[in-house]
């Protein structure tokens, strides 16, 4: 219910001849407004003092469109304002729904509203709803889509700078990713220089298409001089085998779990950490600006801050063989606190909000609250504003590519959590004392490494201790 005392507003004025002119009075109507937006340049959906937000833009547009009176301007509680979902900074939406008690008469309300909104925010229409309706409380499911470039699942594409340096054997040279602006550090690797085959090139980085999933690494002296590159081409594609593995990993999220490790500032014993995921699939590949993207669709009752981006971040890390699949189960444990990677915001958008229970309850008295009537408009907006932004952001700035370079054990040591915890060591120590009183301790250490495929690898190591100094050498077992 509204906190205002009246649902009506009547305006009286006098004409030039002194006669009274009566302007038709309009009632506030409880409505659900369907709209979309591209989140670039905004600090999220929810209004935040001092920040540029979608909600802030919408409130002002509603006022200027005549939906909100002067007395209620900037006071959303006065007209029962509610949103069906919050979105993070930079995240977009195709099927966002807000509700409230607005003056939607005379006809042409949506046109008036859009005329006061920027092009990247567009209202599609509205539906009359029950007085008790709240787009937040009555939304029982929300579907989000994350578009991840196909090359992100390729373990050798945009690798960690240290991994590249080790594989190329670069000494004190910089290692630069040829496909984006990421540059490595100088790191001395003794005896490694010139131990690999190189080829010369003259192509500028701006001439290289990010649509290729070929991974080309370049070594440069950092001063723009003649460089060398190592061509480590990948033939990676999102085939049936890769699709099966990705969908299997995403399916681990389906069900009711404690997601305290997939958000920020939330304790494991907080009931709000328990969330239910209905489905999570990645079956479609689309091409944007020459780059192939995998369309990952997640359907759930509700989501926490950064939850979907962290779910995607960990899934990508596992696909790139940086973490075992068992880490997913570990992350759901209440007694485990780990830091998981968070994928960039640019590829995420709210696809649709569902009001199944409300529609079933009020199907005889009110219109169905759904995006069905606005599908064509929503699709056109998505292609023009959201998809074009996601594609151009990756091509121009390499948003995901740069993030992949940071996906390593240095930044996320907990990615090794599942492996390190299951390492067992067995040591056999033999003491041998000779006539000169020199003491030598020899230990045969067998390390059992728990891999994700339940394989066991034994790595015998001989440890010698002489004069207080430790040294190791690998023992070759026939």
C-alpha positions as CSV (number, residue, x, y, z in Angstrom):
1,X,0.0,0.0,0.0
2,X,1.1,3.5,-0.7
3,X,2.0,5.9,2.2
4,X,0.3,8.7,0.4
5,X,-3.2,9.7,1.5
6,X,-4.9,10.0,-1.8
7,X,-4.8,8.2,-5.1
8,X,-6.2,11.1,-7.1
9,X,-4.9,14.5,-8.1
10,X,-7.1,17.2,-9.7
11,X,-6.0,20.5,-11.2
12,X,-8.2,23.5,-11.6
13,X,-7.3,26.7,-13.5
14,X,-9.0,29.7,-15.0
15,X,-9.3,30.5,-18.7
16,X,-8.7,33.9,-20.2
17,X,-12.4,34.8,-19.8
18,X,-12.5,34.0,-16.2
19,X,-14.3,30.7,-16.6
20,X,-13.1,27.7,-14.7
21,X,-11.3,25.0,-16.7
22,X,-11.3,21.5,-15.3
23,X,-8.5,19.3,-16.3
24,X,-9.4,15.6,-16.1
25,X,-8.3,14.0,-12.9
26,X,-6.1,10.9,-13.1
27,X,-5.6,8.1,-10.7
28,X,-2.4,6.5,-9.7
29,X,-2.2,3.0,-11.1
30,X,-0.3,0.1,-9.8
31,X,1.7,-1.1,-12.8
32,X,4.8,-3.2,-13.7
33,X,7.1,-1.5,-16.2
34,X,9.3,-3.6,-18.6
35,X,12.5,-2.0,-19.8
36,X,16.1,-2.8,-20.8
37,X,19.4,-1.0,-20.5
38,X,23.1,-1.3,-21.4
39,X,25.0,-1.0,-18.1
40,X,28.2,0.6,-19.5
41,X,29.0,3.8,-17.7
42,X,26.6,3.1,-14.8
43,X,27.4,2.0,-11.2
44,X,24.7,-0.7,-11.2
45,X,20.9,-0.7,-11.1
46,X,20.2,0.3,-7.5
47,X,20.2,4.0,-6.6
48,X,23.3,5.0,-4.7
49,X,23.9,8.6,-3.5
50,X,26.7,10.3,-5.5
51,X,26.7,7.5,-8.1
52,X,25.3,7.4,-11.6
53,X,22.8,4.5,-11.6
54,X,20.0,3.2,-13.8
55,X,17.5,3.7,-11.1
56,X,18.5,7.3,-10.6
57,X,18.0,7.9,-14.4
58,X,14.6,6.1,-14.3
59,X,13.3,8.0,-11.3
60,X,14.0,11.4,-12.9
61,X,12.4,10.2,-16.2
62,X,9.3,9.1,-14.4
63,X,9.0,12.5,-12.8
64,X,9.5,14.4,-16.0
65,X,7.0,12.1,-17.8
66,X,4.3,13.0,-15.2
67,X,4.2,9.6,-13.5
68,X,5.4,11.0,-10.2
69,X,4.2,14.3,-8.7
70,X,6.6,17.0,-7.5
71,X,5.9,16.1,-3.8
72,X,7.1,12.6,-4.3
73,X,10.2,13.4,-6.4
74,X,13.2,11.5,-5.1
75,X,11.0,9.6,-2.6
76,X,10.5,6.2,-4.2
77,X,8.9,4.8,-1.0
78,X,6.0,7.2,-1.5
79,X,4.9,5.4,-4.6
80,X,5.9,1.8,-3.7
81,X,8.8,1.6,-6.0
82,X,10.4,-1.9,-6.3
83,X,12.8,-3.6,-8.7
84,X,12.8,-7.3,-9.7
85,X,16.6,-7.6,-9.7
86,X,19.7,-5.6,-8.8
87,X,22.6,-5.6,-11.2
88,X,26.3,-4.9,-10.6
89,X,28.3,-2.1,-12.1
90,X,28.5,-2.4,-15.9
91,X,26.0,-5.3,-16.0
92,X,23.1,-4.9,-18.5
93,X,19.5,-6.1,-18.6
94,X,17.0,-7.1,-21.3
95,X,14.0,-8.0,-19.1
96,X,14.2,-5.8,-16.1
97,X,10.9,-5.0,-14.3
98,X,10.0,-2.3,-11.8
99,X,6.7,-1.7,-10.2
100,X,5.0,1.2,-8.4
101,X,2.0,3.5,-8.2
102,X,2.3,5.9,-11.1
103,X,0.2,8.3,-13.1
104,X,0.2,6.6,-16.5
105,X,-2.7,8.6,-18.1
106,X,-3.2,10.2,-20.5
107,X,-2.3,7.7,-23.2
108,X,1.3,7.9,-24.5
109,X,3.0,7.2,-21.1
110,X,5.8,5.0,-22.5
111,X,6.6,7.5,-25.3
112,X,6.8,10.3,-22.7
113,X,9.0,8.1,-20.5
114,X,11.4,7.1,-23.3
115,X,11.7,10.8,-24.4
116,X,13.3,11.5,-21.0
117,X,15.6,8.5,-21.0
118,X,19.0,8.1,-22.7
119,X,19.2,5.8,-25.7
120,X,20.8,3.0,-23.7
121,X,17.8,2.8,-21.4
122,X,14.5,1.9,-23.1
123,X,11.0,1.1,-21.7
124,X,8.9,-1.4,-23.7
125,X,5.6,-1.1,-22.0
126,X,3.6,-1.7,-18.8
127,X,1.0,-4.0,-17.3
128,X,-1.7,-3.2,-14.7
129,X,-1.1,-5.3,-11.7
130,X,-2.8,-6.1,-8.3
131,X,-2.4,-3.5,-5.6
132,X,-0.3,-6.0,-3.5
133,X,2.1,-6.6,-6.4
134,X,5.8,-6.0,-5.9
135,X,8.2,-6.8,-8.7
136,X,10.8,-7.9,-6.1
137,X,8.6,-10.0,-3.9
138,X,6.6,-11.7,-6.6
139,X,9.5,-12.5,-8.9
140,X,10.1,-16.2,-8.3
141,X,12.8,-16.8,-10.9
142,X,15.5,-14.8,-12.7
143,X,17.5,-15.8,-15.7
144,X,20.9,-14.3,-16.5
145,X,23.1,-14.8,-19.5
146,X,26.9,-14.6,-19.5
147,X,28.7,-14.4,-22.8
148,X,32.2,-15.8,-22.5
149,X,34.6,-15.8,-25.5
150,X,35.4,-19.3,-26.8
151,X,39.1,-18.6,-26.4
152,X,38.7,-18.2,-22.7
153,X,38.3,-21.9,-22.3
154,X,41.5,-22.6,-24.2
155,X,44.3,-23.3,-21.6
156,X,47.1,-21.8,-23.9
157,X,45.2,-18.7,-24.9
158,X,46.2,-15.5,-23.0
159,X,48.1,-17.5,-20.4
160,X,49.5,-16.2,-17.2
161,X,52.7,-14.1,-17.8
162,X,54.9,-16.3,-15.7
163,X,53.6,-19.4,-17.4
164,X,54.4,-17.9,-20.7
165,X,57.9,-17.0,-19.6
166,X,58.6,-20.4,-18.3
167,X,57.3,-22.1,-21.4
168,X,59.2,-19.8,-23.8
169,X,62.4,-19.9,-21.8
170,X,62.8,-16.2,-21.8
171,X,65.7,-14.9,-19.7
172,X,65.4,-11.2,-18.9
173,X,63.1,-10.3,-21.8
174,X,59.6,-9.0,-21.4
175,X,56.9,-11.4,-22.5
176,X,54.0,-9.7,-24.3
177,X,50.7,-11.2,-25.3
178,X,50.4,-10.5,-29.0
179,X,46.6,-10.5,-28.9
180,X,46.1,-7.9,-26.2
181,X,47.9,-5.2,-24.2
182,X,49.1,-7.4,-21.4
183,X,52.9,-7.2,-20.8
184,X,54.8,-9.5,-18.5
185,X,57.6,-8.7,-16.1
186,X,61.4,-9.1,-16.3
187,X,62.2,-12.3,-14.7
188,X,65.6,-14.0,-14.8
189,X,65.5,-17.6,-15.9
190,X,69.1,-18.8,-16.1
191,X,70.3,-20.7,-19.2
192,X,66.9,-20.3,-20.9
193,X,67.6,-17.6,-23.5
194,X,67.7,-18.6,-27.2
195,X,66.7,-22.1,-26.3
196,X,63.7,-22.0,-28.6
197,X,62.7,-21.3,-32.2
198,X,61.6,-17.7,-33.0
199,X,60.3,-15.9,-36.0
200,X,60.3,-12.2,-36.8
201,X,57.2,-10.2,-37.5
202,X,56.2,-6.7,-38.5
203,X,52.5,-6.7,-37.7
204,X,51.2,-4.1,-35.3
205,X,49.0,-5.3,-32.4
206,X,46.1,-3.2,-33.6
207,X,46.1,-5.2,-36.9
208,X,45.5,-8.5,-35.2
209,X,42.0,-9.8,-34.9
210,X,40.9,-11.0,-31.5
211,X,38.4,-13.3,-33.2
212,X,41.2,-15.8,-33.8
213,X,41.7,-18.2,-31.0
214,X,45.3,-18.6,-32.1
215,X,47.6,-17.8,-29.2
216,X,50.6,-15.8,-30.3
217,X,53.1,-14.7,-27.7
218,X,55.7,-12.0,-28.3
219,X,59.0,-11.2,-26.5
220,X,60.0,-7.6,-26.6
221,X,62.7,-5.5,-24.9
222,X,60.0,-3.0,-23.8
223,X,61.4,-0.2,-25.9
224,X,59.7,-0.8,-29.1
225,X,62.7,-2.3,-30.8
226,X,62.9,-5.4,-33.0
227,X,60.9,-8.1,-31.3
228,X,60.6,-11.8,-31.5
229,X,57.5,-13.9,-31.3
230,X,56.7,-17.5,-30.6
231,X,53.8,-18.8,-32.6
232,X,51.9,-21.2,-30.3
233,X,48.8,-21.6,-32.5
234,X,45.8,-23.4,-31.0
235,X,43.2,-25.2,-32.9
236,X,40.8,-25.0,-29.9
237,X,37.1,-24.9,-30.7
238,X,33.9,-25.4,-28.7
239,X,33.1,-28.9,-30.0
240,X,30.9,-31.6,-28.5
241,X,33.7,-32.8,-26.1
242,X,34.3,-29.3,-24.8
243,X,30.6,-28.6,-24.6
244,X,30.0,-31.8,-22.6
245,X,32.8,-30.9,-20.1
246,X,31.7,-27.3,-19.7
247,X,28.1,-28.2,-19.1
248,X,29.2,-30.9,-16.6
249,X,31.1,-28.4,-14.6
250,X,28.3,-25.8,-14.7
251,X,25.9,-28.6,-13.5
252,X,27.7,-28.8,-10.2
253,X,26.1,-25.4,-9.3
254,X,22.5,-26.8,-9.9
255,X,20.7,-27.4,-6.6
256,X,20.6,-25.7,-3.2
257,X,24.0,-24.8,-1.8
258,X,25.8,-22.4,0.5
259,X,27.3,-19.8,-1.8
260,X,29.2,-17.8,0.8
261,X,32.4,-18.1,-1.2
262,X,30.8,-16.7,-4.3
263,X,30.0,-13.3,-2.9
264,X,31.5,-10.6,-0.7
265,X,31.2,-9.8,3.0
266,X,28.9,-12.7,3.8
267,X,29.5,-15.3,6.5
268,X,28.8,-19.0,5.9
269,X,26.2,-19.1,8.7
270,X,24.2,-16.3,7.2
271,X,20.9,-17.8,5.9
272,X,21.1,-15.5,2.9
273,X,24.1,-17.4,1.7
274,X,21.9,-20.4,0.8
275,X,20.7,-20.1,-2.8
276,X,19.0,-22.4,-5.3
277,X,20.1,-22.8,-8.9
278,X,17.5,-24.3,-11.2
279,X,19.7,-24.8,-14.3
280,X,23.0,-23.7,-15.8
281,X,23.8,-24.5,-19.4
282,X,26.2,-23.5,-22.2
283,X,24.9,-24.9,-25.4
284,X,24.9,-22.0,-27.9
285,X,27.8,-20.2,-29.7
286,X,27.2,-16.8,-31.2
287,X,29.5,-14.5,-33.1
288,X,29.9,-10.8,-32.1
289,X,32.2,-8.5,-34.0
290,X,34.0,-11.5,-35.4
291,X,34.5,-13.1,-32.0
292,X,32.8,-16.4,-31.0
293,X,31.1,-16.3,-27.6
294,X,29.4,-19.1,-25.6
295,X,26.0,-18.2,-24.3
296,X,25.9,-19.4,-20.7
297,X,22.3,-19.3,-19.2
298,X,21.7,-19.6,-15.5
299,X,18.2,-19.8,-14.0
300,X,17.7,-19.3,-10.3
301,X,15.4,-18.0,-7.7
302,X,17.7,-15.1,-6.7
303,X,21.4,-14.2,-6.8
304,X,23.8,-12.4,-4.5
305,X,26.3,-9.7,-5.3
306,X,29.0,-10.9,-7.8
307,X,27.6,-14.5,-7.4
308,X,27.2,-15.3,-11.1
309,X,30.5,-13.6,-12.1
310,X,32.3,-15.7,-9.4
311,X,30.6,-18.9,-10.5
312,X,31.8,-18.2,-14.1
313,X,35.3,-17.3,-12.9
314,X,35.8,-20.6,-11.1
315,X,34.2,-22.6,-14.0
316,X,36.6,-21.0,-16.4
317,X,39.6,-21.7,-14.1
318,X,38.7,-25.4,-14.0
319,X,38.2,-25.5,-17.8
320,X,41.7,-24.0,-18.2
321,X,43.1,-26.8,-15.9
322,X,44.0,-24.3,-13.1
323,X,41.8,-26.0,-10.5
324,X,40.3,-29.4,-9.9
325,X,36.6,-30.0,-10.3
326,X,36.5,-31.1,-6.6
327,X,37.1,-27.4,-5.7
328,X,33.5,-26.7,-6.5
329,X,32.3,-29.0,-3.8
330,X,34.9,-27.6,-1.4
331,X,33.6,-24.1,-2.1
332,X,30.1,-25.0,-0.9
333,X,31.5,-26.1,2.5
334,X,30.5,-23.9,5.4
335,X,33.8,-24.4,7.2
336,X,36.0,-23.5,4.2
337,X,36.7,-19.9,3.2
338,X,38.4,-19.5,-0.2
339,X,38.8,-16.7,-2.8
340,X,37.5,-17.6,-6.2
341,X,38.1,-15.6,-9.4
342,X,35.5,-13.2,-10.6
343,X,34.8,-12.9,-14.3
344,X,34.5,-9.4,-15.9
345,X,31.1,-7.7,-15.7
346,X,30.9,-6.8,-19.4
347,X,29.6,-10.2,-20.6
348,X,26.7,-10.5,-18.0
349,X,23.1,-9.3,-18.5
350,X,19.8,-10.0,-16.9
351,X,17.7,-11.8,-19.6
352,X,14.3,-12.2,-18.0
353,X,12.3,-12.1,-14.8
354,X,9.5,-14.6,-14.2
355,X,6.3,-14.2,-12.1
356,X,4.9,-17.7,-12.3
357,X,3.1,-17.8,-9.0
358,X,1.6,-14.3,-9.3
359,X,0.3,-15.1,-12.8
360,X,-1.4,-18.3,-11.7
361,X,-3.0,-16.5,-8.8
362,X,-4.3,-13.5,-10.7
363,X,-4.9,-15.0,-14.1
364,X,-8.6,-14.3,-14.1
365,X,-8.4,-10.7,-12.9
366,X,-5.2,-9.2,-14.2
367,X,-2.9,-9.3,-17.3
368,X,0.0,-11.8,-17.3
369,X,3.2,-10.2,-16.2
370,X,5.8,-11.4,-18.7
371,X,8.0,-10.2,-21.5
372,X,6.1,-12.2,-24.1
373,X,4.5,-9.1,-25.7
374,X,7.8,-7.3,-26.0
375,X,10.1,-10.0,-27.3
376,X,10.8,-8.4,-30.7
377,X,11.6,-5.0,-29.1
378,X,13.8,-6.6,-26.5
379,X,15.7,-8.6,-29.1
380,X,16.3,-5.5,-31.2
381,X,17.6,-3.6,-28.2
382,X,19.8,-6.5,-27.2
383,X,21.4,-6.7,-30.6
384,X,21.9,-3.0,-31.0
385,X,23.1,-2.0,-27.5
386,X,24.1,-5.0,-25.4
387,X,25.6,-7.5,-27.9
388,X,27.4,-4.7,-29.8
389,X,28.9,-3.4,-26.6
390,X,30.1,-6.9,-25.4
391,X,31.7,-7.6,-28.8
392,X,33.3,-4.2,-29.2
393,X,34.6,-4.2,-25.6
394,X,36.4,-7.5,-26.2
395,X,37.8,-6.5,-29.5
396,X,38.9,-3.0,-28.5
397,X,39.9,-3.5,-24.9
398,X,40.3,-7.3,-24.5
399,X,38.3,-7.3,-21.2
400,X,38.2,-11.1,-20.8
401,X,41.7,-11.5,-22.4
402,X,43.3,-9.2,-19.8
403,X,41.4,-11.0,-17.0
404,X,42.7,-14.4,-18.2
405,X,46.3,-13.2,-17.7
406,X,45.5,-12.6,-14.0
407,X,44.1,-16.0,-13.6
408,X,47.0,-17.7,-11.8
409,X,48.0,-19.2,-8.5
410,X,49.8,-16.0,-7.5
411,X,46.5,-14.0,-7.5
412,X,44.3,-16.9,-6.6
413,X,46.3,-19.4,-4.4
414,X,43.1,-21.1,-3.4
415,X,42.7,-22.6,-6.8
416,X,45.2,-25.2,-5.6
417,X,43.2,-25.8,-2.5
418,X,41.8,-29.2,-3.5
419,X,45.1,-30.5,-4.7
420,X,47.3,-29.4,-1.9
421,X,45.0,-30.7,0.8
422,X,45.1,-34.2,-0.5
423,X,48.9,-34.5,-0.8
424,X,50.3,-37.2,1.4
425,X,54.0,-37.7,2.1
426,X,55.7,-40.8,3.2
427,X,59.3,-40.6,4.2
428,X,61.8,-43.4,4.9
429,X,64.8,-41.9,6.7
430,X,68.1,-43.9,7.0
431,X,70.9,-42.6,9.0
432,X,74.4,-43.6,8.0
433,X,77.4,-42.7,10.2
434,X,80.9,-43.3,8.7
435,X,84.3,-43.2,10.4
436,X,84.8,-39.5,9.9
437,X,81.6,-38.7,11.8
438,X,80.0,-37.2,8.7
439,X,76.2,-37.6,9.0
440,X,74.2,-38.1,5.8
441,X,70.4,-38.4,5.9
442,X,68.7,-39.8,2.9
443,X,65.0,-39.7,2.6
444,X,62.8,-41.3,-0.1
445,X,59.7,-39.1,-0.3
446,X,56.7,-40.2,-2.3
447,X,54.3,-37.6,-3.1
448,X,50.8,-38.7,-3.9
449,X,49.0,-36.1,-6.0
450,X,45.3,-36.2,-6.1
451,X,44.2,-35.2,-9.6
452,X,40.7,-34.5,-10.7
453,X,40.5,-37.8,-12.6
454,X,41.4,-39.8,-9.5
455,X,44.9,-40.6,-10.9
456,X,47.9,-41.1,-8.7
457,X,51.4,-39.9,-9.7
458,X,54.4,-40.9,-7.7
459,X,57.3,-38.6,-7.8
460,X,60.3,-40.1,-5.8
461,X,62.6,-37.4,-4.5
462,X,66.0,-37.9,-2.9
463,X,66.7,-35.5,-0.2
464,X,70.3,-35.1,1.0
465,X,71.3,-33.1,4.0
466,X,75.0,-32.2,4.3
467,X,76.6,-29.4,6.3
468,X,73.2,-27.9,7.1
469,X,72.3,-27.4,3.4
470,X,69.4,-29.1,1.7
471,X,69.5,-30.3,-1.9
472,X,67.0,-32.2,-4.0
473,X,67.4,-34.4,-7.0
474,X,64.8,-36.5,-8.7
475,X,65.3,-40.3,-8.6
476,X,64.4,-42.1,-11.8
477,X,62.6,-45.3,-11.1
478,X,62.8,-48.0,-13.7
